[in-house]
Amino acid sequence: MTPAPAPRRFAGLRRAATVLAPVALVGALAAALFVGKPFPPRTLVMTTGPEGGDYARIGERYRDALAREGVELELRPSAGNVENVARLRDARSGVSVGLVAGGFASGADAELDSLGTVLVEPLWIFCRGLAAGSSPAEALRGRHASIGPESSGTRALALEFLRQEGLDGVAAPAAALAPGAAEEALRRGEIDCAFMLGSHAHSPVVQRLLADPALGLVDIPRADAYAALYPSVRKVVLPRGVGSLKADLPPADVRMLAMKTSLLVRGDVHPALQFLLLDAAEEVHARRDVFRDAGKVPAPEAVDVPLSTVARQFHASGKSFLQRHLPFWLWGIASRLLLVVVPLLAVLYPLARLLPFAWDWLMRRRIVRLYGELRLLEKELDGRPPGAPVDDVAEALARFEKRVDQARLPNAYAGAIYTLRLHVGIVRDRLRQR
């Protein structure tokens, strides 16, 4: 009759691992799904700018890009940069994302993050009847100008520019108009000059104003000095003839001030939504501009607010494998699972490799301790002189033998137990001889 095969050496450990491994994985899954912010919301609120302005049109393109991923982007018009920053700072406003030009978010709360710069916004200063080569003071002194709506970036920058040029109180701001309204007022002669921040060179308003021979663009000779003194300001040059090559408008290169605009988010915006916004920014701002080359937006620049962790990862390595092949809501969950499961496996795998050796060491240590006790009994027997009573040693040996018989060790160590019993029998024989 063929004997039954012996149980496998670590059958008990494998049974325990079979139970514990699913429990650990389920725990990791629960942690990934329910701890923190695993599920990205399907709605987002963006503060833009004046209705009909560039920020509003850009917001519509962001809305279309996010809609393809199943995310609804609600657009809220504003007066401009100043109001955008105020809304982003206020957690009760419900606003989570917005475009803000450099210099307007200085000192913003630490909970705001930047996804990078997406625009270069020039400050356009159009004037009627501008003489060639006029300085800013000559062009603006005593003129009635629109310096932008209240709480707008145009107004804040225009007032600072007038102050630095010594024209505060000399120029006569007459209106707080958005770009479209300022264009109409300028053409009708209701104002002499108009400040506009943010309209890119290809915008319809700027193209019409540049092509109008009755209007001129104010040149700022000290633009380099402004860029050196104000970290958020840079100098840009509008090339001659950009407005109209046929009419040669403007008739000369024009030095201008510009600000880099960042896409800002609140720190509590879900990482998956931040990646979607960055992806949308690449699409929305991909077009080459007069002041910016194509393919460099969003740029990893922190103007006033530091880049978010998501933005740094995006700018450093682009999209991950999961982002390229999974819907955004699914890769958000998958990435969190990887963050939990991979470290867990990194810990469990070496433990699983070491556990059999630790178990083997423990079992052999029990056997060695039993052998140590048997050796002490043998020494006690050898130390008795011939004829001396050994009843106490016999009783101790009997108790020891009973302990050996009751020892519960895995079948893999049955051979060691039988060998120990054989040695117990040898000591018992010697005891009988005494």
C-alpha positions, 0 to 999 in steps of 0.5 A: 500500500502506497503511503500518503504523501506528506503535507507540504512544508509550509502549508499552514503559511500558505493558507494564512497568506491565502486569507491575508493577501485578499484582506490586505488588497481589499484594505488597500482598495478601500484606502485608495477609494475612500481616503482623500479625494479619489473621485473627481467632481464633474463640475468646475467654476472658472472666473473669466473677465468682462463679457465679450473680452479675451478672457471670456472667449478663452474660457469658452474654449476651455469649456468646450475642451473639458466638455469632451471629457464629461466635465461641465465648466461654469464660466463667471464673468468678472471685471478682470484680474483683480476680481479674479484673484479676490474670487479665487481667494474666497473659498465661499465664492465657489470659483476654483480656476481663473486666469490672472496676470502677473503681479495681481496675485502677489501675497495670495493665500498659500492655498492657491497654485499655478498650473503655469503661464499661458498668455503674454498680455501686452498693455495697448495704449491707443491714442487719436492724433498721435504724433510720430515719436511722441513720448508717453508724457506727450501722448497722454498729458491732458488727454481723456483716456479710458483706463479700464473698468474698476477691479480690472488689471487694465486699470491697476496697471494703467494707474501705476504707469501714469504714476511712474510717468508723472502723469497722475493728476495730469492725464484725465481718465474719463471712462472705465470701459471694457476693450469693446466699448473703449474701441467704439468710444475711441472711434466716435471721438468720445475719448482720446486714448484707451488702455487695454491689457490682455487683448492679443495681437490677433484679437478683432478689437486690436486688429481694427485699431491697429489698421485705423490710420487715425489712431496710433500706438504709444511707444514706451522707450523705458520699457526695459527699465519697467521690466527690470524694476517690476518682476511681473512685467516684461518688455515686448516689441510689436513689429512694424507693419503687423497691423497692416502691411499694405498701409505700413501700420504701425509705421515703426516698431513699438516698445510695449509693456506686457505681463505673463498670465497664469492659470491659477487654481485653488489648492483643493482642485482635484489632481485629475481636474488639474491635469485636464486643465493643463491638457486643455491649456495646450490645446487652447493656447497652441496658436502662435502669437506675435509675442509668443512662439507656438508649442510653449504653453503652458510654460512651467513658470511661477510668476506670483504663485508656486506651481502645483505638484500636478503641474510640476509633474506634467511639465517634467514628464507629460502625460502618464501611460494611464492618462493616455489610455484611460478616461480621466475619472478612471485613471484618477482612481487607478493612479491612487490604487497604484500609490497604495498597492505598489508600496504594499506589495513592495513590503509584502513580497520580501516579507513573504520571502523571509517568512518561511525562513523565520518559521523554520528558525522558530521550529528548529529553535524549539527542537534545539531547546528540547535537546538542551534540556535532554543534555542537562538531564544526561549531565545530571545522570553522569554526575551521580556517583555509582550506587547513588539514587537516580529516582529524581532523574527518572521522574524528570526524564519521564516528564520530559518524554511526555512533553516531547510526545505532546509537542506540536510541530509541523509534519515537516519536522516529524523526523527531528521529533522521532530522532529526539525520541530515539535519543530520549530512549538512549538516556532512558537505557543508561538510566536503567543501567544505573 
